[in-house]
Each structure stands twice: as C-alpha cells, then as structure tokens.
Amino acid sequence: MTNILFVTSSPRGGASHSSKVAERVLADLVASNPDATVVRRDLAREPLPHLDETYLGALFGPPENRTDEQKALVALSDKLVDELLAADIVVIASAMINFTITSTLKTWLDYVARAGRTFGYVDGKSVGFVTGKRVVLVEAKGGIYTEGPMKPHDFQGPYLRYVLGFLGMTDVDVIAVEGVNFGPEHAERALAAAEIRATEAARALTVVAEAA
C-alpha cells in the first residue's frame, strides 16, 4: 500500500495555482494506486501555531517539567513527524509570497524538523533521517524565476530543496507554475503546461512503485 502525504499552503483557496496542480498530481497518483492512503494537510485552512517560547521551552527543557500546553504542542509535532515518516510519497504545494514560501508552510517545516527524529549530527555533520521518500514539489510564482533577472531573487525553491534535503528527502521532482500574474492567457498556458508535468510526475512515481 502506498502512503501519500499531501500538503497545501496557499491562502488563495480554490483560486490557488499551486493547489490545483498538486491536486492533479494527487488525482493521477490515486487513480494509479487505488489502495493508496492519503493524509491531507491544508495549512491555510488549518494553520499550525507559530513557534513560540512555550513550544521551544518544551523541546529544550526536561520532558517531566512540561506543562499541559507544552505537552499538547509536542504531541502535535510528533503527529506531523509521524505523518511525514509514514509517507512513501510527499506532495507539497507552495505558493510564492514576497519571494519565498508562506509562513504556514514554514511553520509546518519548523514542526517536522526535529533533532533526534528527522535529523541528527554524526561526527559534526548533519544527517537527515527522512529517507526513501519521493517528493513532488509544486511551486507557483507570479513572475518568472527559473531564468532571467529575477532568478537570484527566488528564495522559495532553493530554500525548500535545501531543507527537504537536510531532512533526507533528495528525490524531489519540481513542477513550476510561473508568470501567473502576467495576465489570464499567460496564467492559463502556465497552468496547462504544469498539469502536463503533473501527470508525467505521477506516472513516473507509479512506474517506480511498480518496479519496487
């Protein structure tokens, strides 16, 4: 059985380009793997509490001294980590906001990046423990960032690929939906091209799963 973790983060709801393309990936994956289990995390509709002194105090203080509030926050983090570790395929939809990821997606990453659970250090070097996952990353951007003058200002894609790799997820297929703010026609073309890529990505994952 294939376990899929599906994470969306755009605050635009049904109008979100990243969510639309990610949903296409998911639909194609489920069609090819009808017995798949899917865990959804809509971080815009159900945002996680941002990191604060209470949560960090729980992580870095003695477990026996945790308050009920701290225990609840650590339990939430444990649940999110468990969802990630249980997944065979992770689909992440990321909308670019002010050149980077949404604060809701950043908070999810903050909760799943746990020393001792998802990463550690061996001989002074970091080691990611979230291995063996296949990731599809859908990035929606208002402008063009894969090439041209705005490429150096893309703090969305490089950050996501780095932090995913830091946690051990290096098998990442990126689908870019770019220039969606250049007008309806450009947005439609970008969305259509991305949906073709979505189907290709889902098909490739299915082939790998069958070979395994």
DODREN-538103 format. One record per residue (C-alpha): residue number from 1; z, y, x. Coordinates in nm, 2 decimals. Example, Ala and Ser with C-alpha at 12.3 -4.5 7.8 and 13.67 -1.06 7.14 Angstrom:
BEGIN
1:0.78:-0.45:1.23
2:0.71:-0.11:1.37
end
This chain:
BEGIN
1:0.00:0.00:0.00
2:-0.09:0.35:0.12
3:0.17:0.62:0.10
4:0.04:0.98:0.07
5:0.24:1.30:0.12
6:0.06:1.59:-0.05
7:0.19:1.94:0.05
8:0.06:2.26:-0.10
9:0.18:2.61:-0.03
10:-0.05:2.88:-0.17
11:0.12:3.14:-0.40
12:-0.21:3.17:-0.59
13:-0.16:2.87:-0.82
14:-0.48:2.74:-0.98
15:-0.69:3.00:-0.80
16:-0.60:2.87:-0.46
17:-0.89:2.76:-0.25
18:-0.67:2.55:-0.01
19:-0.51:2.37:-0.30
20:-0.85:2.30:-0.47
21:-1.00:2.14:-0.16
22:-0.68:1.95:-0.08
23:-0.68:1.81:-0.44
24:-1.04:1.69:-0.38
25:-0.92:1.51:-0.07
26:-0.63:1.35:-0.27
27:-0.86:1.25:-0.56
28:-1.10:1.08:-0.33
29:-0.82:0.90:-0.15
30:-0.66:0.78:-0.47
31:-1.00:0.67:-0.60
32:-1.05:0.45:-0.29
33:-0.68:0.34:-0.28
34:-0.58:0.30:-0.65
35:-0.25:0.14:-0.55
36:-0.15:0.44:-0.33
37:0.18:0.61:-0.39
38:0.17:0.99:-0.39
39:0.46:1.23:-0.32
40:0.38:1.59:-0.41
41:0.55:1.89:-0.26
42:0.43:2.22:-0.42
43:0.62:2.47:-0.20
44:0.50:2.77:-0.40
45:0.63:2.64:-0.74
46:0.94:2.48:-0.59
47:1.02:2.68:-0.28
48:1.28:2.55:-0.04
49:1.58:2.77:0.06
50:1.50:2.96:0.38
51:1.71:2.87:0.68
52:2.05:3.04:0.70
53:2.38:3.03:0.87
54:2.51:2.77:0.62
55:2.23:2.52:0.70
56:2.23:2.58:1.07
57:2.61:2.55:1.08
58:2.58:2.22:0.92
59:2.33:2.09:1.17
60:2.51:2.21:1.48
61:2.87:2.16:1.37
62:3.08:1.85:1.32
63:2.95:1.65:1.02
64:3.30:1.59:0.90
65:3.35:1.97:0.86
66:3.06:2.03:0.63
67:3.11:2.20:0.30
68:2.96:2.06:-0.02
69:2.69:2.33:0.01
70:2.61:2.22:0.37
71:2.60:1.85:0.27
72:2.35:1.93:0.00
73:2.13:2.12:0.24
74:2.14:1.84:0.50
75:2.06:1.59:0.22
76:1.76:1.80:0.12
77:1.64:1.80:0.48
78:1.69:1.42:0.50
79:1.49:1.37:0.19
80:1.20:1.58:0.32
81:1.21:1.40:0.66
82:1.22:1.06:0.48
83:0.91:1.16:0.28
84:0.72:1.25:0.59
85:0.82:0.94:0.79
86:0.73:0.71:0.49
87:0.38:0.86:0.47
88:0.07:0.70:0.61
89:-0.15:1.00:0.52
90:-0.03:1.36:0.50
91:-0.25:1.62:0.33
92:-0.14:1.98:0.38
93:-0.30:2.28:0.21
94:-0.23:2.60:0.39
95:-0.33:2.95:0.28
96:-0.35:3.22:0.54
97:-0.13:3.51:0.46
98:-0.13:3.80:0.70
99:-0.29:3.59:0.98
100:-0.05:3.30:0.96
101:0.10:3.04:0.73
102:0.31:3.11:0.42
103:0.68:3.14:0.46
104:0.72:2.85:0.22
105:0.52:2.62:0.44
106:0.71:2.74:0.75
107:1.04:2.66:0.57
108:0.92:2.31:0.50
109:0.84:2.27:0.87
110:1.18:2.40:0.96
111:1.34:2.14:0.74
112:1.14:1.84:0.87
113:1.16:1.95:1.24
114:1.49:1.77:1.31
115:1.61:1.69:1.66
116:1.70:1.32:1.67
117:1.50:1.24:1.36
118:1.15:1.38:1.40
119:1.16:1.48:1.77
120:1.37:1.44:2.08
121:1.37:1.51:2.45
122:1.33:1.24:2.72
123:1.36:1.34:3.09
124:1.34:1.71:2.99
125:1.01:1.66:2.79
126:0.97:1.67:2.41
127:0.87:1.36:2.23
128:0.75:1.35:1.87
129:0.88:1.06:1.66
130:0.64:1.12:1.36
131:0.36:0.90:1.49
132:0.10:0.68:1.33
133:0.02:0.93:1.07
134:-0.33:1.06:0.97
135:-0.33:1.42:0.87
136:-0.58:1.62:0.67
137:-0.52:1.99:0.71
138:-0.69:2.23:0.47
139:-0.69:2.59:0.59
140:-0.81:2.87:0.36
141:-0.88:3.21:0.52
142:-1.01:3.53:0.37
143:-1.22:3.61:0.67
144:-1.40:3.42:0.95
145:-1.16:3.29:1.22
146:-1.32:2.98:1.37
147:-1.56:3.21:1.57
148:-1.63:3.58:1.62
149:-1.40:3.87:1.68
150:-1.12:3.75:1.45
151:-1.07:3.41:1.63
152:-0.79:3.54:1.86
153:-0.60:3.66:1.55
154:-0.58:3.32:1.38
155:-0.21:3.23:1.40
156:-0.24:2.98:1.12
157:-0.45:2.69:1.26
158:-0.33:2.69:1.62
159:0.04:2.70:1.51
160:0.00:2.42:1.26
161:-0.18:2.19:1.50
162:0.08:2.26:1.77
163:0.39:2.20:1.56
164:0.23:1.89:1.40
165:0.15:1.76:1.75
166:0.50:1.85:1.86
167:0.64:1.62:1.59
168:0.39:1.34:1.69
169:0.11:1.40:1.45
170:-0.20:1.43:1.67
171:-0.46:1.26:1.44
172:-0.55:1.58:1.25
173:-0.87:1.65:1.06
174:-0.91:2.02:0.98
175:-1.11:2.15:0.69
176:-1.16:2.53:0.70
177:-1.24:2.73:0.39
178:-1.34:3.06:0.54
179:-1.46:3.40:0.42
180:-1.34:3.36:0.07
181:-1.27:3.74:0.04
182:-1.64:3.82:0.12
183:-1.74:3.80:-0.24
184:-1.78:3.54:-0.51
185:-2.11:3.39:-0.38
186:-1.97:3.35:-0.03
187:-1.65:3.20:-0.17
188:-1.85:2.95:-0.38
189:-2.05:2.84:-0.08
190:-1.74:2.81:0.14
191:-1.57:2.61:-0.13
192:-1.87:2.38:-0.18
193:-1.90:2.31:0.19
194:-1.53:2.24:0.22
195:-1.54:2.00:-0.07
196:-1.81:1.80:0.10
197:-1.59:1.79:0.41
198:-1.30:1.68:0.19
199:-1.50:1.38:0.06
200:-1.60:1.29:0.42
201:-1.24:1.32:0.54
202:-1.12:1.09:0.26
203:-1.39:0.84:0.32
204:-1.31:0.83:0.70
205:-0.94:0.77:0.62
206:-1.03:0.49:0.38
207:-1.25:0.32:0.64
208:-0.97:0.34:0.90
209:-0.73:0.19:0.65
210:-0.96:-0.09:0.56
211:-1.02:-0.17:0.93
212:-0.65:-0.18:0.99
end
